[in-house]
Amino acid sequence: MNKFITIMKAWGIASFHNEEQKQLAEERMEVCNGCEFLGEINLSDVSGNLIDNYFMCRGCGCPIKTKIYTPKSSPKEHKCPQGKWID
Ligand code: SF4
């Protein structure tokens, strides 16, 4: 599976997920919360006003709130770049 397709699927599942997908995402988020690669990003406008704040995986550069919805069936290399997720 192409990585771009995996990312698009993760975004879709993040918006429309079933209970099993939600539970898997929550389990992954628990792992990410204890990970040294989780980083907070603050986006500011040219005046320095905060316009957005989110967390990303510094291992792959993906926003974590959608990455945790990476399909279970995806190749291992599309999931946690450090291999920390169980599934
Ligand atoms: S996806 Fe993996 S490497 Fe990235 S923050 Fe989560 S546990 Fe850490």
Boltz pocket constraint, residues with backbone or C-beta under 6 A from the ligand:
constraints:
  - pocket:
      binder: B
      contacts: [[A, 28], [A, 31], [A, 32], [A, 35], [A, 36], [A, 37], [A, 38], [A, 56], [A, 57], [A, 58], [A, 59], [A, 60], [A, 67], [A, 79], [A, 80], [A, 81], [A, 82], [A, 83], [A, 84], [A, 85]]
      max_distance: 6.0
